[in-house]
Amino acid sequence: MPSGSSSKRERQYEHIKESAQDRGESAGRAKEIAARTVNKERARSGESRTASRTSTEDMSSGRRGGRRSGKGAQGPTYDQLYEEAKQRGVKGRSDMNKSQLKRALGAKS
């Protein structure tokens, strides 16, 4: 974290880093994700000296994460569908694509 960061941003950084590691990201990648996310939030809220246009005009990191979590127009990701198929014991799941996994699970397209 940059010097002068608030304790709130320090906690946010640690939380994001730990969450990324829990999802299986490497330590280095988890640090990168956390730093980029916190820096974007700092720029959006006016806490940083400089901010790129994409940091201030793009969608927030929280909204972007929500869209990637399977709640968007495309539904759950391939990996999410595959894990569910694995839990349910669907045969032939490794040879299926996303739409085939949806059908096998009875998910809405």
C-alpha positions in Angstrom: 0.0 0.0 0.0 1.2 3.5 -0.7 2.3 5.6 2.3 -0.4 7.8 3.6 -3.2 5.3 3.0 -6.0 5.2 5.5 -6.5 2.3 7.9 -9.7 1.6 6.0 -7.8 1.1 2.8 -5.3 -1.1 4.6 -8.0 -3.3 5.9 -9.7 -3.4 2.5 -6.4 -4.4 0.9 -5.8 -7.2 3.4 -9.4 -8.5 2.9 -9.2 -8.5 -0.9 -5.8 -10.2 -0.8 -7.0 -12.9 1.6 -10.1 -13.5 -0.5 -8.1 -13.9 -3.6 -5.8 -16.4 -1.9 -8.8 -18.3 -0.6 -10.0 -18.6 -4.3 -6.7 -20.2 -5.2 -4.7 -17.2 -6.6 -1.0 -17.1 -5.9 0.3 -14.8 -3.3 1.8 -12.4 -5.9 -1.4 -12.4 -8.0 -3.5 -11.8 -4.8 -1.4 -8.8 -3.9 -1.7 -7.4 -7.4 -5.5 -7.8 -7.4 -5.8 -6.2 -4.0 -3.5 -3.3 -4.9 -5.3 -2.5 -8.2 -8.7 -2.7 -6.6 -7.8 -0.5 -3.7 -6.0 2.0 -5.9 -9.1 2.2 -8.2 -11.3 2.8 -5.2 -8.9 5.5 -3.9 -9.0 7.2 -7.3 -12.8 7.0 -7.5 -13.2 8.6 -4.1 -10.7 11.4 -4.7 -8.1 10.0 -2.2 -5.2 9.8 -4.7 -3.3 12.7 -6.3 -3.7 11.4 -9.8 -6.3 9.2 -11.4 -6.7 7.7 -14.8 -9.9 8.3 -16.7 -10.7 4.6 -16.6 -10.4 4.5 -12.9 -12.9 7.3 -12.4 -15.3 6.7 -15.3 -15.4 2.9 -15.5 -17.7 0.8 -13.4 -16.7 0.3 -9.8 -14.7 -2.8 -8.8 -17.6 -3.9 -6.6 -20.0 -3.8 -9.5 -17.6 -5.5 -11.8 -17.0 -8.3 -9.3 -20.8 -8.8 -8.9 -21.1 -9.1 -12.7 -18.4 -11.8 -12.8 -19.9 -13.8 -10.0 -22.6 -15.5 -12.1 -25.2 -12.9 -11.7 -24.8 -11.2 -15.1 -26.6 -11.8 -18.4 -24.5 -14.9 -19.2 -25.2 -16.6 -15.9 -22.7 -18.7 -14.1 -19.2 -19.2 -15.5 -18.0 -22.5 -17.1 -16.0 -23.2 -14.0 -18.9 -22.6 -11.7 -21.1 -25.0 -13.8 -18.3 -27.6 -13.9 -17.9 -27.6 -10.1 -21.7 -28.0 -9.7 -21.7 -30.9 -12.2 -18.7 -32.4 -10.3 -20.7 -32.2 -7.0 -23.7 -33.7 -8.6 -21.7 -36.5 -10.3 -22.6 -35.7 -13.9 -21.0 -38.2 -16.2 -18.9 -36.9 -19.1 -18.7 -33.4 -17.7 -15.0 -33.0 -18.7 -16.0 -33.2 -22.4 -18.9 -30.7 -22.1 -18.8 -27.1 -23.1 -20.7 -24.4 -21.1 -24.1 -24.8 -22.8 -23.9 -28.6 -22.5 -23.2 -28.2 -18.8 -26.2 -25.9 -18.4 -28.4 -28.5 -20.1 -27.0 -31.3 -18.0 -27.7 -29.4 -14.8 -31.1 -28.2 -15.9 -30.0 -24.6 -15.6 -31.7 -21.8 -17.4 -29.9 -20.7 -20.5 
